[in-house]
C-alpha cells in the first residue's frame, strides 16, 4: 500500500508539472487589447503598454489575437 501511495504521488506531481508547461505566455497590449506571440515582430516593438501574461488571461480580459502571428496559436 505504501508503494502504491508513493507511485500515485509521483504520477500526480508529474501531471501537475506537465500541465504547467502548457501554459502559454503572450505579450498583451493593455491599451489596444491585442496579444502577440513573444517572438512576433509587433511584440518586440511594443514596449510601453505591454505585459507578459498567460494567453487564457489575455482572452478573459477581452483581448484579440494579432493578425500577423495569431497570438501564439
N, C-alpha and C positions, 0 to 999 in steps of 0.2 A: 504493500500500500504506500509506503514511504517513497519508493522509486517511482511509482505512478504519479504521485503528487509532484515530485521534482520534475519529471518529464513534462507534465502539464504546465507547470510554472515556466519552464524554459520555452515551450511552444507558445505560450501566451506572450511572453516577453518578445519573442521573435516576431510575432504578429503585430504587436504594438509598434515595434521599431520599423517594420516594413511599411505599415500604413502611414507612419510619419514621414517616410521618404517620398511618398507620392504627393505630399502637399506641394503645390506649385506656386512659387513666388513670382509675382508680376510687379511691374512698375506702374503705379496708379497715379494719374494726374488728378489731384483734388479739385482743380479749377474746371477742367473740361469733362471729367468723368470717364475719360478713355484710359484703358490699360494696355500695357505692352509687355512682350516677352523681354527679359533682361538683355537679350542680345539684339533687340530691334534698334535700328538706326534712330528712331524717334525717341526711344527710351534713353539713349545715350545723350540726346540733345536736351532732354527735359531735366532741368536742374532746380528750378525754383519751387514748383508746386507738386513735385513728385515724391511719392513714398513707396517703399517696398512692402507689399502686403501679400497675403495668400489670395490666389485667384478667386476662391469661393467668397472671400470677404469683399473683394472688388465688385463682384456681381451683386452681392447683397446690398452694397452701397448704391446700386443703380448704374454701375459702370458698364461701358460698352467696349468690346474688343477693338483694337487697332485694325484698320483696313489693310495695312501692309503686312503685319505679322500675325494677325488673328488673335492677338492677346496671349500667345503662348499655347495654342491648341495642341 
